[in-house]
Every structure is written in structure tokens, then in C-alpha cells.
């Protein structure tokens, strides 16, 4: 990019697309647009309205730095410092694995097992909880105003109207509080406890905590740098008070005697010999989060030797797995006493998740429903 050239949004995107293409970037135009949007602080659709806008020198400098990094096959998420997951942005650094869309399916399935509801249903309930809180506040203000007006009112008919108006507002608030919130009481009676083994950025655990406001969880990771990222994400999502962070090699440092309702893990599952053939971007991610031993199953074997001692009798275990590993991980779960298993596929029809519970336990029916593709 010669300094004397007058670069517009359109011309810089066209140049970058060609440059990335020569460097082997899979999605050259998309990446060019995402990087420029980040610097301009706009959405991608906004670029089309600014095609003829000339870029300022400071914008060009920052964009050039980002382009150089991307051409070197650094992942876009590391350049931006964040990655979208479900409806939140998570901070990511080279110390953590970048959250994938496939992992969103794992979170969704856990929520369905725990609540019997979809994410859409939970969002609807959250809307009504917010609405109910707003109406409670309004009803309280109405009661205060009614008290003041009653003290000054001498007309009995007007006084009755004031009392009725305040009662109507209170009734509306109670109706909003009760609407579309079925099932929440069960969670409140027993605060759900979650354990995320190898938490990385915290995307799985923290998303679950945000979706399940009556849950609390523990995040484990062998990397203190990864835990620092997860802690920051917990603060950003507003769930830090319900999250605990422990530096631990799998479950080694979990206090004995603890039992969790849900234990989830997205461990390293790529066979060691396959790592060298991964895309350059993936090889930029922490190797500890990638290499799963000779057949990719080493961490599952270790984890499932430890896990039964920390999983509640009625608990649920959930794992992300690599291509073709579903049946093997399900077999490991069965050997660990979690004989009710389900292997679930991702968007591409590939083994991606394994769920397991003890037979006839609380979550056994939910796991069977996942396996059979039905509703529990």
C-alpha cells in the first residue's frame, strides 16, 4: 500500500482481498471487511454506504498493521482480541482456544437437558422477568403516590379510584412475574452446580451461567494465563460472583467431597500426528488445547477416571469430541458408570458432542432424548 495512493474504503478492500488471496487466506474478502469494520467502528453493512470515503492516515496505519498480521495467518479473533459466542463477545488471546460455533451446540444441549427448554424459550422468560421487575418498580412508585394523594383527598369516590388504580398496577406486576417462567422454581430449589474442565476463555461455563441465573460454577484450567482471560470475561458478562476459578490439571485440585450437577469439558482431542496438518491459523492456538495424544482420546481417558467421584449421582456429563470420536468417548463414559449416553452431531453432520448420565438418574431421560432426537 503506497503512501501516496488515495485509498477509499472500496479500493482498500479490493486490494486487501487480492493480497489475502495470494497469501492463502480462506475468506479474503470477509476478513478484509471485518478488520476494517473493527477499525472504523461500524458494521459490515455500513461499509457499503462508505465505499467512496477516503481513509485517514491513522486508519490506514492501523489497518495495515492488522492486514500484515492476518497475512501471516494470525487468526482474526486474536487480531480483534475478541470472538462472538452465542450472543456475547468473549475476550480471546493466544493463551486460549478460540470459541467455535459448534461449541454453541454443546451449550444449547446442556441448557435443554437442565431446563427442558430451548434458548429461545429462556430468552422469552428473561424478557418477562425484566418486564416484571419494571412493573414492580412502577407499582411501588404508584403505591407511594397513592399514599400521598389519599392523605390529601377528601372525596370518597376519588379515594376509592386511587386505591383501585394502585391495586391494578400491583396485579399487573404479579401477572407479569408469573408469565412464561415455568420451571424456574425447580432450579431455585436446588442451585445448579456446574464444572467446566479446561475452561480456556470461559465461553462454555460463563454462557451457561448467563443463561441459568440460578446456577453457580467452577472453571478449571492448567494455564494461569487462560484463567486470567476467563476471569475478565466473567466480569464482562456480569457472572463473576457465581464463578470460581481454579488452576488445575483436569480435576487434580478440585476439593475432595465436592459434587457437581453438570460437568462439561471441551478437552484437547486432535491426534498428535494430525496437528502438523492443521490450518496455519489453528496451529497458532495453544498446543495444550489441541493435542489429544496418539488417538486423540488421552484426556478423555484421564478425565473419566476422575470424573465419577465429582459428579452428583443424578449428574450430567457433557463433552465436545473430535471427528469420529463420539462412539469411543461414549464407551469410555459407559465404563465409568455413565451408561446412558448420546452422541450428537454438529452442523456438518460430524460427531461433536457426547452426553452421559447414570442409568435411571435425573438426566437419563434427557440424554436418551438427545440420542433419539426426541423431547424428554
C-alpha positions as CSV (number, residue, x, y, z in Angstrom):
1,X,0.0,0.0,0.0
2,X,1.9,3.0,-1.3
3,X,1.6,6.1,1.0
4,X,0.9,8.5,-1.9
5,X,-2.2,6.4,-3.1
6,X,-5.6,7.9,-2.1
7,X,-7.2,4.9,-0.5
8,X,-11.0,4.7,-0.3
9,X,-13.0,2.0,1.6
10,X,-13.7,0.3,-1.7
11,X,-10.2,0.4,-3.1
12,X,-8.5,-0.8,0.1
13,X,-10.9,-3.7,0.4
14,X,-10.3,-4.8,-3.2
15,X,-6.5,-4.6,-2.7
16,X,-6.7,-6.5,0.6
17,X,-8.9,-9.2,-0.9
18,X,-6.3,-9.9,-3.6
19,X,-3.4,-9.7,-1.2
20,X,-5.0,-12.1,1.3
21,X,-5.9,-14.4,-1.6
22,X,-2.3,-14.6,-2.7
23,X,-1.3,-15.4,0.9
24,X,-3.7,-18.4,1.1
25,X,-6.3,-16.8,3.4
26,X,-9.6,-18.8,3.1
27,X,-12.0,-16.0,3.3
28,X,-10.1,-13.0,1.9
29,X,-12.9,-10.5,1.4
30,X,-14.7,-11.3,4.6
31,X,-11.6,-11.0,6.7
32,X,-10.7,-7.7,4.9
33,X,-14.1,-6.3,5.8
34,X,-14.1,-7.5,9.4
35,X,-10.7,-5.9,10.1
36,X,-11.7,-2.6,8.5
37,X,-15.1,-2.6,10.4
38,X,-13.2,-3.0,13.6
39,X,-11.0,0.0,13.0
40,X,-13.8,2.2,11.7
41,X,-16.2,1.1,14.4
42,X,-19.0,0.2,12.1
43,X,-21.0,-2.9,11.0
44,X,-20.2,-4.6,7.7
45,X,-23.4,-3.2,6.1
46,X,-22.0,0.3,6.9
47,X,-19.1,-0.3,4.6
48,X,-21.3,-0.3,1.6
49,X,-22.5,3.2,2.5
50,X,-18.9,4.4,2.8
51,X,-17.3,2.8,-0.3
52,X,-16.1,6.2,-1.7
53,X,-15.0,7.5,1.7
54,X,-11.2,8.3,1.8
55,X,-9.5,6.8,4.7
56,X,-7.5,8.9,7.1
57,X,-3.7,8.2,7.6
58,X,-4.1,6.9,11.1
59,X,-6.9,4.5,10.0
60,X,-4.6,3.3,7.1
61,X,-1.8,2.7,9.6
62,X,-3.8,0.6,11.9
63,X,-5.4,-1.3,9.1
64,X,-2.1,-2.0,7.5
65,X,-0.8,-3.5,10.8
66,X,-3.9,-5.7,11.1
67,X,-3.5,-6.8,7.4
68,X,0.1,-7.8,8.0
69,X,-0.9,-9.9,11.0
70,X,-3.7,-11.6,9.1
71,X,-1.5,-12.3,6.0
72,X,0.9,-14.1,8.4
73,X,-2.1,-16.3,9.2
74,X,-2.8,-15.0,12.6
75,X,-6.5,-15.7,13.4
76,X,-8.9,-12.8,13.0
77,X,-10.1,-13.3,16.6
78,X,-6.6,-12.8,18.0
79,X,-6.2,-9.6,16.0
80,X,-9.5,-8.2,17.2
81,X,-9.0,-9.6,20.7
82,X,-12.5,-11.0,20.8
83,X,-14.8,-13.7,19.4
84,X,-18.6,-13.8,19.3
85,X,-20.1,-16.8,21.0
86,X,-23.9,-17.1,21.2
87,X,-25.0,-13.5,21.9
88,X,-21.9,-12.4,23.7
89,X,-18.4,-11.2,22.8
90,X,-15.6,-13.0,24.6
91,X,-12.1,-11.7,25.1
92,X,-9.6,-14.1,23.5
93,X,-5.8,-14.1,23.4
94,X,-3.2,-16.5,22.1
95,X,-3.4,-18.1,25.6
96,X,-6.9,-19.6,24.9
97,X,-8.6,-21.6,22.2
98,X,-10.9,-19.5,20.0
99,X,-14.6,-20.5,20.7
100,X,-16.2,-22.2,17.7
101,X,-19.8,-22.2,16.5
102,X,-20.0,-25.9,17.1
103,X,-19.4,-25.4,20.8
104,X,-22.6,-23.3,20.9
105,X,-24.5,-26.5,20.2
106,X,-23.0,-28.1,23.3
107,X,-24.2,-25.2,25.5
108,X,-27.6,-25.3,23.9
109,X,-28.0,-29.0,24.5
110,X,-26.9,-28.7,28.2
111,X,-29.5,-26.0,28.7
112,X,-32.2,-28.2,27.1
113,X,-31.2,-31.1,29.4
114,X,-31.2,-29.0,32.5
115,X,-34.3,-26.9,31.9
116,X,-36.2,-28.8,29.2
117,X,-36.3,-25.6,27.2
118,X,-34.6,-24.0,24.2
119,X,-32.5,-20.9,24.2
120,X,-35.4,-19.0,22.6
121,X,-37.7,-20.1,25.4
122,X,-35.2,-19.0,28.0
123,X,-34.8,-15.6,26.3
124,X,-38.5,-15.2,26.4
125,X,-38.6,-15.9,30.1
126,X,-35.7,-13.5,30.7
127,X,-37.8,-10.8,28.9
128,X,-40.7,-11.3,31.1
129,X,-38.5,-11.3,34.2
130,X,-37.2,-7.9,33.2
131,X,-40.7,-6.7,32.4
132,X,-42.0,-7.9,35.8
133,X,-39.2,-6.1,37.6
134,X,-40.0,-2.9,35.7
135,X,-43.7,-3.3,36.6
136,X,-42.9,-4.0,40.2
137,X,-40.9,-0.8,40.4
138,X,-43.8,1.1,38.7
139,X,-46.3,-0.4,41.1
140,X,-44.2,0.6,44.1
141,X,-44.0,4.2,42.8
142,X,-47.7,4.1,42.3
143,X,-48.3,2.9,45.9
144,X,-46.2,5.7,47.2
145,X,-48.0,8.3,45.1
146,X,-51.4,6.8,46.1
147,X,-50.5,7.2,49.8
148,X,-49.6,10.9,49.3
149,X,-52.8,11.5,47.3
150,X,-55.0,9.7,49.8
151,X,-53.7,11.9,52.6
152,X,-54.8,15.0,50.7
153,X,-58.1,13.6,49.1
154,X,-61.4,14.3,50.8
155,X,-63.7,12.9,48.1
156,X,-64.5,9.2,48.9
157,X,-65.1,8.3,45.2
158,X,-61.7,9.7,44.2
159,X,-60.1,7.9,47.1
160,X,-61.6,4.6,46.0
161,X,-60.3,5.2,42.5
162,X,-56.8,5.9,43.8
163,X,-56.8,2.7,45.8
164,X,-58.1,0.6,42.9
165,X,-55.5,2.1,40.5
166,X,-52.7,1.1,42.8
167,X,-54.1,-2.4,43.2
168,X,-54.4,-2.8,39.4
169,X,-50.8,-1.9,38.9
170,X,-49.8,-4.4,41.6
171,X,-51.9,-7.1,40.0
172,X,-50.4,-6.5,36.6
173,X,-46.9,-6.7,38.0
174,X,-47.7,-10.1,39.7
175,X,-49.1,-11.4,36.4
176,X,-46.0,-10.4,34.5
177,X,-43.9,-12.1,37.1
178,X,-45.8,-15.3,36.8
179,X,-46.0,-15.3,33.0
180,X,-43.8,-17.8,31.0
181,X,-41.5,-18.6,33.9
182,X,-42.5,-22.2,34.5
183,X,-39.6,-24.4,35.5
184,X,-37.5,-21.6,37.2
185,X,-38.7,-22.7,40.7
186,X,-37.1,-26.1,40.3
187,X,-33.7,-24.5,39.7
188,X,-34.2,-22.2,42.7
189,X,-35.0,-25.1,45.0
190,X,-31.6,-26.5,44.2
191,X,-28.9,-24.2,42.9
192,X,-27.4,-25.9,40.0
193,X,-23.6,-26.5,40.3
194,X,-21.5,-26.6,37.1
195,X,-17.9,-27.6,36.5
196,X,-16.0,-26.7,33.3
197,X,-12.8,-28.7,32.8
198,X,-10.3,-26.9,30.6
199,X,-12.3,-23.7,30.5
200,X,-10.0,-21.6,28.3
201,X,-11.8,-18.3,27.6
202,X,-14.7,-19.5,29.8
203,X,-17.1,-19.4,26.9
204,X,-19.0,-22.6,27.9
205,X,-19.3,-22.1,31.6
206,X,-19.9,-18.3,31.5
207,X,-22.5,-18.7,28.8
208,X,-24.3,-21.3,31.0
209,X,-24.2,-19.0,34.0
210,X,-25.6,-16.1,32.0
211,X,-28.4,-18.4,30.7
212,X,-29.1,-20.0,34.0
213,X,-29.2,-17.2,36.6
214,X,-29.7,-19.6,39.5
215,X,-26.6,-21.6,38.7
216,X,-23.0,-21.3,40.1
217,X,-19.9,-22.9,38.6
218,X,-16.2,-23.7,38.8
219,X,-13.8,-23.2,35.9
220,X,-10.7,-25.3,35.8
221,X,-7.6,-24.8,33.6
222,X,-4.0,-25.8,33.8
223,X,-3.0,-22.4,32.4
224,X,-3.0,-19.4,34.7
225,X,-3.0,-17.1,31.7
226,X,-6.1,-18.7,30.4
227,X,-7.8,-18.4,33.8
228,X,-7.0,-14.7,33.7
229,X,-8.8,-14.3,30.4
230,X,-11.8,-16.3,31.7
231,X,-12.0,-14.1,34.9
232,X,-12.1,-11.0,32.7
233,X,-14.9,-12.5,30.6
234,X,-16.8,-13.4,33.8
235,X,-16.7,-9.8,34.9
236,X,-17.7,-8.6,31.4
237,X,-20.8,-10.9,31.4
238,X,-21.7,-10.0,34.9
239,X,-21.5,-13.5,36.3
240,X,-18.2,-13.2,38.3
241,X,-20.0,-13.6,41.6
242,X,-21.2,-17.0,40.7
243,X,-18.0,-18.3,39.2
244,X,-14.9,-19.8,40.8
245,X,-11.6,-20.3,39.1
246,X,-9.0,-23.0,39.9
247,X,-5.7,-23.7,38.3
248,X,-5.8,-27.5,38.0
249,X,-4.6,-30.3,35.7
250,X,-8.1,-31.8,35.0
251,X,-9.7,-32.4,38.4
252,X,-6.5,-32.8,40.4
253,X,-7.1,-29.7,42.6
254,X,-10.9,-29.8,43.0
255,X,-11.5,-30.2,46.7
256,X,-12.5,-33.7,47.6
257,X,-16.1,-34.2,48.6
258,X,-17.5,-31.8,46.0
259,X,-20.2,-32.9,43.7
260,X,-21.4,-31.1,40.6
261,X,-24.7,-31.4,38.8
262,X,-23.2,-30.9,35.4
263,X,-19.5,-31.5,34.4
264,X,-18.6,-30.3,30.9
265,X,-15.4,-30.3,29.0
266,X,-14.0,-29.4,25.6
267,X,-10.6,-31.0,26.0
268,X,-7.8,-31.4,23.5
269,X,-8.9,-34.1,21.1
270,X,-6.8,-33.8,17.9
271,X,-4.4,-36.8,17.4
272,X,-0.8,-35.7,17.8
273,X,0.1,-36.7,14.3
274,X,-2.7,-34.6,12.8
275,X,-1.6,-31.3,14.4
276,X,1.0,-30.5,11.8
277,X,-1.6,-30.8,9.0
278,X,-4.0,-28.3,10.7
279,X,-4.6,-24.9,9.1
280,X,-1.9,-22.3,10.0
281,X,-4.4,-20.3,11.9
282,X,-5.3,-23.3,14.1
283,X,-1.7,-24.0,14.8
284,X,-1.4,-20.5,16.3
285,X,-3.7,-21.6,19.1
286,X,-2.3,-23.1,22.3
287,X,-1.0,-26.6,21.6
288,X,-2.1,-27.7,25.1
289,X,-5.7,-27.1,23.9
290,X,-5.2,-29.1,20.7
291,X,-3.1,-32.3,21.2
292,X,-5.0,-35.2,22.5
293,X,-2.4,-38.0,22.3
294,X,-1.9,-40.8,19.8
295,X,-5.6,-41.3,19.1
296,X,-7.0,-38.0,20.4
297,X,-8.5,-39.7,23.5
298,X,-5.8,-39.4,26.1
299,X,-7.5,-36.6,28.0
300,X,-10.9,-38.3,28.0
301,X,-9.4,-41.4,29.5
302,X,-7.7,-39.5,32.3
303,X,-10.8,-37.3,32.9
304,X,-13.3,-40.2,33.0
305,X,-11.1,-42.0,35.6
306,X,-11.5,-38.9,37.9
307,X,-15.0,-37.6,36.9
308,X,-17.4,-40.1,38.7
309,X,-16.1,-39.1,42.1
310,X,-17.1,-35.5,41.5
311,X,-20.3,-35.9,39.5
312,X,-23.6,-36.0,41.6
313,X,-25.4,-39.3,41.5
314,X,-28.1,-37.6,39.3
315,X,-25.5,-35.6,37.4
316,X,-24.9,-34.9,33.7
317,X,-21.5,-35.2,31.9
318,X,-21.1,-33.4,28.5
319,X,-18.1,-33.4,26.2
320,X,-17.1,-31.9,22.9
321,X,-15.3,-34.5,20.7
322,X,-13.3,-34.7,17.5
323,X,-14.3,-36.3,14.2
324,X,-15.1,-40.0,14.6
325,X,-14.5,-40.0,18.3
326,X,-18.1,-40.0,19.5
327,X,-18.6,-43.7,19.9
328,X,-15.2,-44.2,21.6
329,X,-15.9,-41.4,24.2
330,X,-19.4,-42.8,24.8
331,X,-17.8,-46.2,25.5
332,X,-15.4,-44.6,28.0
333,X,-18.3,-43.0,29.7
334,X,-20.2,-46.3,30.0
335,X,-17.1,-47.9,31.5
336,X,-17.1,-45.1,34.1
337,X,-20.6,-46.0,35.1
338,X,-22.3,-43.4,32.9
339,X,-24.1,-45.9,30.8
340,X,-26.9,-43.7,29.4
341,X,-25.1,-42.0,26.5
342,X,-25.9,-39.9,23.5
343,X,-23.6,-38.9,20.6
344,X,-24.8,-35.8,18.8
345,X,-23.7,-34.2,15.5
346,X,-22.7,-30.7,14.6
347,X,-23.8,-28.5,11.7
348,X,-21.8,-30.7,9.2
349,X,-23.2,-34.0,10.4
350,X,-20.0,-34.9,12.3
351,X,-19.6,-36.3,15.8
352,X,-19.2,-33.3,18.0
353,X,-20.8,-34.0,21.4
354,X,-21.2,-36.8,23.9
355,X,-23.7,-36.7,26.8
356,X,-23.7,-39.2,29.6
357,X,-25.6,-39.9,32.8
358,X,-26.1,-42.8,35.2
359,X,-29.0,-45.1,34.3
360,X,-32.3,-44.1,35.8
361,X,-30.8,-40.8,37.1
362,X,-32.4,-37.4,36.8
363,X,-30.8,-36.7,33.4
364,X,-31.0,-40.2,31.9
365,X,-34.3,-39.4,30.1
366,X,-32.8,-36.1,28.7
367,X,-29.8,-37.9,27.4
368,X,-31.9,-40.6,25.8
369,X,-34.0,-37.8,24.2
370,X,-30.8,-36.3,22.7
371,X,-29.8,-39.7,21.4
372,X,-33.2,-40.4,19.9
373,X,-33.8,-36.9,18.6
374,X,-37.0,-36.5,20.7
375,X,-38.1,-34.3,23.5
376,X,-37.6,-35.5,27.1
